[in-house]
Amino acid sequence: MANDARSWELPIDTGAIPKNGADYDAIVVGGGPGGSAAAGYLAKGGKKVLFIEKGVWPRDKVCGDAVGGKSLGHVKDLGVKDKLEKTPHFRVTGIKFSSPKGHTVRVALPEDDVEKMEAGYSLPRIQFDHLLFEECQKHVRDAGGHVIQGGDVKSVLFDDGSGGSDPGKGSKDARHAAGITVQIGGKKGEVLTFNSKEIIGAGGYRCPVAKALVEDTYEEAMVDRTHYCGGYREYWSNVKGCTDNSGDIEIHFVDSVVPGYFWLFPVSEGVVNVGIGMVMSLMDKQKKKLKAMQKDVIANHPLFKERFSDAEMVPGSAKGWQLPFGSPRKKEKLQPRRNTMNGIRLVGDAASLVDPFSGEGVGNALVSGEMAARHIIEQIPHNVYQDELWSVLGPELKNSFNMQKLSRRKWLLNWFVGKASKKPVLQEMMTEMIASKEAQESLHSPWFMFKTLMF
């Protein structure tokens, strides 16, 4: 099926492997949206970059596949938006919610944004990541840098001579990144060393740079199951109500799934990303398995049984993964967790920035990737990055965490969605909440909520 219309199924030529011991202005580890953005912006800023991706393209990334409005400015700046719009995708015009009792409400996205095609897309990450990586690796190579696929980063090197696992006798705060070692071509491949005093970790929730920073240097926990979500995804074709190329994505608070939710995100060409997610600490308490829960919802739930009656699951598409939420941690000085030290900045999932309510991570990955690159280009002290990251994303992440906690209460979901299904003013408020950070703040004003719900 590989042809010009499906370029994301083809390999990407990234040139020759650089020589062992080469020096760079910056090294970016991870080729997803956060890493691609960081590498692209660094290169556009004139920096010589080493850009490393552990996989080999084409490669998949398990995700809900939504690309929200905050992503599109960066997608445009990096030269990808026009190319994306010429490939198959689903244009999101609204979000449909349902409560455990089966009440439904549709929240329209702001019409002006939809008309300008700024409201967001839904498309497979194998497609989105390929388009973004391909363009950003060109920026890197055009600026004199190098790109490595199939590169497994084995250690982060520091100026005290350690390989990251032992901080040594000196102060942890005084250590500075000096480079990385990376194995090329599998477990028996050659291990090379590359040098840089600026490293960006964008390798997902298991990022080796994040591990070297958080666990090995500061001996802090990367994984807190109260702030991690388990996700499970399948692709289905011919799901009734999901065959157009524009429309609604769906979030359903199904009785058997709460606390958590079941989603249907059309991605294009009659294919739907169907998934389920739940906070891992709550999964532990209930001893639930996401795959079995999803199978039961599809086969037996009255809202979905008929919709899936003629549908077929795409073979090989069933996969699970973990989402590191950006929800605030109690009693922690650095939020959502430590994300920087001398010469290291973390972005995206490596920085634990996934939205705690929606589960969307692409937008925050792109925002943090641009920010990390800008700080390196402008030589801003590393500790400022942590502060700016939380000042920009923190208010939204706090609100989303509050919404996540509210969504664990079935009676409240039933009451709220039931009210919203009958009150246009409440639907308008929900639309504004999605579009406006100022309106999101109103959700947590008791008086505002009382007036809206009761009158």
C-alpha positions as CSV (number, residue, x, y, z in Angstrom):
1,M,0.0,0.0,0.0
2,A,3.0,2.3,0.2
3,N,2.8,5.1,-2.3
4,D,2.9,8.9,-2.3
5,A,-0.4,9.1,-0.5
6,R,0.9,6.9,2.3
7,S,4.5,8.2,2.7
8,W,4.4,7.5,6.5
9,E,4.7,3.8,5.7
10,L,8.1,4.3,4.0
11,P,11.6,4.4,5.5
12,I,13.2,7.8,6.2
13,D,16.7,8.4,4.9
14,T,18.6,10.2,7.7
15,G,22.1,10.0,6.3
16,A,25.3,8.5,7.6
17,I,26.1,7.7,11.3
18,P,28.4,10.4,12.7
19,K,32.0,9.6,13.8
20,N,32.6,8.3,17.3
21,G,33.6,11.1,19.7
22,A,31.9,13.9,17.7
23,D,30.9,17.2,19.5
24,Y,27.5,18.9,19.3
25,D,25.9,22.0,20.5
26,A,23.0,19.8,21.7
27,I,21.9,16.2,21.8
28,V,18.2,15.3,21.6
29,V,17.2,11.8,22.7
30,G,13.8,10.7,21.3
31,G,12.1,11.2,18.0
32,G,8.5,11.7,19.0
33,P,6.7,15.1,18.9
34,G,8.6,16.6,21.8
35,G,12.0,15.5,20.6
36,S,11.3,16.4,17.0
37,A,10.1,19.9,18.0
38,A,13.2,20.4,20.2
39,A,15.6,19.2,17.5
40,G,13.8,21.3,14.8
41,Y,13.8,24.5,16.8
42,L,17.4,24.1,17.8
43,A,18.4,23.6,14.2
44,K,16.4,26.5,13.0
45,G,18.2,28.5,15.7
46,G,21.6,27.6,14.2
47,K,22.6,24.9,16.5
48,K,24.5,21.7,15.5
49,V,22.3,18.9,16.8
50,L,22.6,15.2,17.2
51,F,19.1,13.8,17.0
52,I,18.6,10.2,18.2
53,E,15.6,7.9,17.8
54,K,15.6,4.4,19.3
55,G,13.2,3.0,16.7
56,V,13.6,2.8,12.9
57,W,11.0,4.5,10.7
58,P,8.2,3.7,10.0
59,R,7.5,3.1,13.7
60,D,4.3,3.2,15.7
61,K,3.5,5.0,19.0
62,V,0.6,3.9,21.1
63,C,-1.7,6.8,21.8
64,G,-5.2,8.2,21.6
65,D,-4.1,9.9,18.4
66,A,-5.7,13.3,19.1
67,V,-3.7,16.4,18.0
68,G,-5.2,19.4,19.8
69,G,-5.4,23.0,18.9
70,K,-2.3,24.0,21.0
71,S,-0.2,21.7,18.8
72,L,-1.0,23.3,15.5
73,G,1.0,26.5,15.8
74,H,4.2,24.4,16.4
75,V,3.2,22.0,13.6
76,K,2.9,25.0,11.3
77,D,6.2,26.7,12.5
78,L,8.1,23.4,11.9
79,G,6.8,23.2,8.3
80,V,4.4,20.2,8.7
81,K,0.9,21.6,8.8
82,D,0.3,21.8,5.0
83,K,1.8,18.4,4.5
84,L,-0.4,16.9,7.2
85,E,-3.6,18.4,5.8
86,K,-2.8,16.7,2.4
87,T,-2.8,13.3,4.1
88,P,-5.9,11.4,5.4
89,H,-7.0,12.7,8.8
90,F,-10.1,13.3,10.9
91,R,-11.0,16.9,11.5
92,V,-12.4,17.4,15.0
93,T,-15.4,19.6,15.3
94,G,-16.7,18.6,18.8
95,I,-16.5,16.2,21.7
96,K,-19.3,13.9,22.8
97,F,-19.5,12.8,26.5
98,S,-21.7,10.2,28.1
99,S,-22.3,9.5,31.8
100,P,-22.5,6.1,33.5
101,K,-26.4,6.3,33.3
102,G,-26.1,6.8,29.5
103,H,-26.9,10.6,29.3
104,T,-25.0,12.2,26.4
105,V,-23.9,15.7,25.7
106,R,-22.1,17.2,22.7
107,V,-19.6,20.0,23.2
108,A,-19.0,21.9,20.0
109,L,-15.6,23.3,19.4
110,P,-15.5,27.1,18.7
111,E,-16.8,27.6,15.1
112,D,-14.1,30.2,14.2
113,D,-11.4,27.8,15.1
114,V,-13.0,24.9,13.2
115,E,-13.4,27.1,10.1
116,K,-9.7,28.1,10.3
117,M,-8.9,24.3,10.8
118,E,-7.3,25.2,14.1
119,A,-9.6,23.1,16.3
120,G,-7.5,20.0,16.0
121,Y,-7.1,16.7,14.2
122,S,-7.2,13.0,15.0
123,L,-4.8,10.8,13.0
124,P,-2.6,7.7,13.7
125,R,0.6,8.5,15.5
126,I,2.5,6.3,13.0
127,Q,1.5,9.0,10.5
128,F,1.8,12.2,12.5
129,D,5.2,11.3,14.1
130,H,6.6,10.3,10.7
131,L,5.6,13.6,9.1
132,L,7.0,15.6,12.0
133,F,10.2,13.6,12.4
134,E,10.9,13.6,8.6
135,E,10.7,17.4,8.4
136,C,12.6,18.1,11.6
137,Q,15.5,15.7,10.7
138,K,15.9,17.8,7.5
139,H,16.2,20.9,9.6
140,V,18.9,19.2,11.7
141,R,20.9,17.9,8.7
142,D,20.6,21.3,6.9
143,A,22.2,22.9,9.9
144,G,25.2,20.6,10.0
145,G,23.9,18.1,12.5
146,H,23.3,14.4,12.4
147,V,20.4,12.0,12.9
148,I,20.6,8.4,14.2
149,Q,17.8,5.8,13.9
150,G,18.0,2.6,15.8
151,G,20.1,4.3,18.5
152,D,19.7,2.9,22.0
153,V,21.1,5.4,24.5
154,K,23.0,3.4,27.2
155,S,24.2,6.1,29.5
156,V,24.4,9.8,30.1
157,L,28.0,11.0,30.8
158,F,28.8,13.7,33.3
159,D,31.8,16.0,33.8
160,D,32.8,14.2,37.0
161,G,33.6,11.2,34.8
162,S,30.7,9.0,35.9
163,G,28.2,7.3,33.6
164,G,25.2,8.5,35.4
165,S,24.6,5.7,37.8
166,D,26.9,7.0,40.6
167,P,26.9,10.8,41.4
168,G,30.3,10.4,43.1
169,K,31.6,12.5,45.9
170,G,30.8,15.9,44.5
171,S,27.5,17.8,45.0
172,K,24.7,16.5,42.8
173,D,23.7,20.1,42.0
174,A,27.3,20.7,40.7
175,R,27.3,17.9,38.2
176,H,27.0,18.8,34.5
177,A,26.0,16.7,31.5
178,A,28.9,16.0,29.1
179,G,27.5,13.6,26.6
180,I,26.0,10.2,25.9
181,T,26.9,6.6,24.9
182,V,24.6,5.0,22.3
183,Q,24.5,1.5,20.8
184,I,23.8,1.3,17.1
185,G,22.2,-1.6,15.3
186,G,20.9,-3.8,18.1
187,K,22.2,-5.5,21.2
188,K,25.4,-6.7,19.5
189,G,26.0,-3.3,17.8
190,E,28.8,-0.8,18.3
191,V,28.7,1.6,21.3
192,L,29.6,5.1,20.3
193,T,30.2,8.2,22.5
194,F,29.1,11.7,21.6
195,N,29.8,14.9,23.5
196,S,27.6,17.9,24.3
197,K,26.9,20.0,27.4
198,E,23.3,20.4,26.4
199,I,21.0,17.2,26.4
200,I,17.3,17.1,25.9
201,G,15.5,14.0,27.1
202,A,12.4,13.2,25.0
203,G,12.4,9.4,25.0
204,G,9.0,8.8,26.6
205,Y,8.1,7.5,30.0
206,R,11.2,5.2,30.0
207,C,13.5,7.9,28.7
208,P,17.2,7.0,29.6
209,V,18.0,10.7,30.1
210,A,15.1,11.1,32.5
211,K,16.3,8.0,34.4
212,A,19.9,9.4,34.6
213,L,18.5,12.7,36.0
214,V,15.7,11.7,38.3
215,E,16.6,8.2,39.5
216,D,20.4,7.9,39.2
217,T,21.5,11.5,40.1
218,Y,18.8,12.7,42.6
219,E,17.6,9.2,43.7
220,E,13.9,10.3,43.2
221,A,11.1,8.1,41.9
222,M,10.1,8.5,38.2
223,V,7.0,6.4,38.5
224,D,4.3,7.3,41.0
225,R,1.3,5.1,40.2
226,T,-1.1,7.7,41.6
227,H,0.1,9.9,38.7
228,Y,0.5,7.3,36.0
229,C,-2.3,6.0,33.8
230,G,-2.6,2.6,32.1
231,G,-3.9,2.8,28.5
232,Y,-5.1,0.2,26.1
233,R,-5.8,0.8,22.4
234,E,-7.3,-1.1,19.4
235,Y,-8.1,0.2,15.9
236,W,-11.5,-0.8,14.5
237,S,-13.1,-0.3,11.1
238,N,-16.8,0.2,10.2
239,V,-17.9,1.4,13.7
240,K,-21.3,2.9,13.2
241,G,-21.4,6.7,13.5
242,C,-17.6,7.0,12.9
243,T,-17.3,6.8,9.1
244,D,-16.9,10.5,8.1
245,N,-13.7,12.5,7.8
246,S,-14.9,15.2,10.3
247,G,-17.0,15.2,13.4
248,D,-16.8,14.4,17.1
249,I,-14.3,12.5,19.2
250,E,-16.1,10.6,22.0
251,I,-15.3,10.2,25.7
252,H,-17.6,7.8,27.7
253,F,-17.7,7.4,31.4
254,V,-19.0,3.9,31.3
255,D,-20.3,2.5,34.6
256,S,-18.0,-0.6,34.5
257,V,-15.0,1.6,33.7
258,V,-15.3,4.5,36.2
259,P,-12.9,5.6,37.6
260,G,-11.5,5.9,34.1
261,Y,-13.1,6.2,30.6
262,F,-13.7,4.6,27.3
263,W,-13.0,6.5,24.1
264,L,-13.7,6.5,20.4
265,F,-11.4,8.7,18.3
266,P,-11.9,8.4,14.5
267,V,-8.6,8.9,12.7
268,S,-9.5,8.7,9.0
269,E,-10.7,6.4,6.2
270,G,-13.4,4.8,8.5
271,V,-10.9,3.7,11.1
272,V,-11.4,4.5,14.8
273,N,-9.0,4.5,17.7
274,V,-10.9,2.7,20.4
275,G,-9.4,2.6,23.9
276,I,-9.7,2.6,27.6
277,G,-7.7,4.3,30.4
278,M,-7.5,4.3,34.2
279,V,-5.1,5.6,36.8
280,M,-2.7,2.8,37.7
281,S,-3.2,3.1,41.5
282,L,-6.9,2.7,41.0
283,M,-6.4,-0.3,38.7
284,D,-4.3,-1.9,41.5
285,K,-7.1,-1.5,44.0
286,Q,-9.8,-2.9,41.7
287,K,-7.6,-5.5,40.2
288,K,-9.0,-4.7,36.7
289,K,-7.5,-5.6,33.3
290,L,-8.1,-3.0,30.6
291,K,-8.3,-5.4,27.7
292,A,-11.0,-7.4,29.4
293,M,-12.9,-4.3,30.4
294,Q,-12.9,-3.0,26.8
295,K,-14.0,-6.3,25.4
296,D,-17.0,-6.3,27.7
297,V,-18.0,-2.7,26.9
298,I,-17.9,-3.4,23.1
299,A,-19.8,-6.7,23.3
300,N,-22.4,-5.8,26.0
301,H,-22.9,-2.1,26.7
302,P,-26.2,-0.8,25.3
303,L,-24.6,2.3,23.8
304,F,-22.0,0.4,21.9
305,K,-23.1,-3.2,21.2
306,E,-25.1,-2.2,18.0
307,R,-22.4,0.3,16.9
308,F,-19.8,-2.5,16.8
309,S,-22.1,-5.2,15.4
310,D,-20.6,-5.0,11.9
311,A,-17.2,-3.6,13.0
312,E,-13.9,-5.4,12.7
313,M,-10.7,-4.9,14.8
314,V,-7.6,-4.2,12.7
315,P,-5.3,-7.2,13.3
316,G,-2.2,-6.5,15.4
317,S,-3.5,-3.1,16.6
318,A,-4.1,-4.1,20.3
319,K,-1.5,-2.5,22.5
320,G,-1.1,-1.2,26.0
321,W,1.1,1.6,27.3
322,Q,1.6,4.0,30.2
323,L,0.9,7.7,30.5
324,P,2.9,9.8,33.0
325,F,0.4,12.5,34.1
326,G,1.4,16.1,34.8
327,S,-0.8,16.3,37.9
328,P,0.6,18.2,40.8
329,R,2.4,16.0,43.5
330,K,1.7,16.7,47.1
331,K,4.6,17.9,49.2
332,E,6.9,18.2,46.2
333,K,8.8,21.4,45.6
334,L,9.4,20.8,41.9
335,Q,6.3,20.2,39.8
336,P,5.2,17.9,38.3
337,R,8.5,16.3,39.1
338,R,12.2,17.2,38.7
339,N,12.8,18.0,35.0
340,T,16.1,19.7,34.8
341,M,19.7,19.9,36.0
342,N,23.0,21.3,34.7
343,G,22.9,20.5,30.9
344,I,19.7,18.4,30.9
345,R,16.1,19.4,30.2
346,L,13.2,16.9,29.9
347,V,10.2,17.3,27.6
348,G,6.9,15.6,26.9
349,D,6.3,12.2,28.5
350,A,9.8,12.1,29.8
351,A,8.9,15.2,31.8
352,S,5.6,13.7,32.9
353,L,3.4,16.2,31.1
354,V,0.4,14.2,29.9
355,D,-3.0,15.9,30.7
356,P,-4.5,14.2,33.7
357,F,-8.1,14.4,32.5
358,S,-8.0,14.0,28.7
359,G,-4.8,11.9,28.5
360,E,-3.6,14.1,25.6
361,G,0.2,14.6,25.6
362,V,1.2,15.8,22.1
363,G,0.4,19.4,22.7
364,N,2.4,19.6,25.9
365,A,5.3,17.7,24.3
366,L,5.5,20.3,21.5
367,V,5.2,23.2,23.9
368,S,8.0,21.9,26.2
369,G,10.2,20.9,23.2
370,E,10.1,24.5,21.9
371,M,10.7,25.9,25.3
372,A,13.7,23.6,26.0
373,A,15.2,24.5,22.6
374,R,14.7,28.2,23.2
375,H,16.4,28.1,26.6
376,I,19.4,26.4,25.1
377,I,19.6,28.9,22.2
378,E,19.3,31.9,24.6
379,Q,21.6,30.3,27.2
380,I,19.0,30.6,29.9
381,P,20.0,28.9,33.2
382,H,18.6,25.4,33.5
383,N,16.6,26.0,36.7
384,V,14.5,28.7,34.9
385,Y,13.2,25.9,32.6
386,Q,11.5,24.1,35.4
387,D,9.9,27.3,36.7
388,E,8.7,28.4,33.2
389,L,7.4,25.0,32.3
390,W,5.1,24.9,35.4
391,S,4.1,28.5,35.1
392,V,2.9,27.9,31.5
393,L,1.4,24.4,31.8
394,G,0.7,24.2,35.5
395,P,-2.6,26.0,35.7
396,E,-4.1,23.8,33.0
397,L,-2.7,20.6,34.5
398,K,-4.0,21.5,38.0
399,N,-7.5,22.1,36.5
400,S,-7.3,18.8,34.6
401,F,-6.3,17.0,37.8
402,N,-9.3,18.5,39.6
403,M,-11.6,17.4,36.7
404,Q,-10.1,13.9,36.9
405,K,-10.8,13.6,40.6
406,L,-14.4,14.8,40.0
407,S,-14.9,12.3,37.2
408,R,-14.3,9.4,39.7
409,R,-17.7,10.1,41.3
410,K,-20.4,8.4,39.3
411,W,-23.3,10.3,40.9
412,L,-21.6,13.6,40.0
413,L,-21.0,12.5,36.4
414,N,-24.6,11.4,36.0
415,W,-25.9,14.7,37.5
416,F,-23.6,17.0,35.5
417,V,-24.0,15.3,32.1
418,G,-27.7,15.0,32.7
419,K,-27.9,18.7,33.4
420,A,-25.7,19.6,30.4
421,S,-27.7,17.5,28.0
422,K,-30.7,19.8,28.8
423,K,-29.1,23.2,29.3
424,P,-27.6,24.9,26.2
425,V,-25.9,27.5,28.5
426,L,-24.0,24.6,30.2
427,Q,-22.9,23.2,26.8
428,E,-21.7,26.7,25.9
429,M,-19.7,26.9,29.1
430,M,-18.1,23.5,28.3
431,T,-17.2,24.8,24.9
432,E,-15.5,27.8,26.4
433,M,-13.7,25.6,28.9
434,I,-12.1,23.7,26.1
435,A,-11.1,26.8,24.2
436,S,-10.2,29.2,27.0
437,K,-7.9,28.8,30.0
438,E,-9.7,31.7,31.7
439,A,-13.0,29.8,31.4
440,Q,-11.4,26.7,32.8
441,E,-10.7,28.5,36.0
442,S,-14.4,29.2,36.4
443,L,-15.0,25.4,36.8
444,H,-13.5,25.6,40.2
445,S,-15.5,28.6,41.4
446,P,-18.3,27.1,43.6
447,W,-20.5,30.2,43.1
448,F,-20.1,30.1,39.3
449,M,-20.9,26.4,39.1
450,F,-23.9,26.9,41.5
451,K,-25.4,29.6,39.3
452,T,-24.7,27.7,36.1
453,L,-26.1,24.4,37.2
454,M,-29.1,25.7,39.2
455,F,-30.5,28.6,37.3
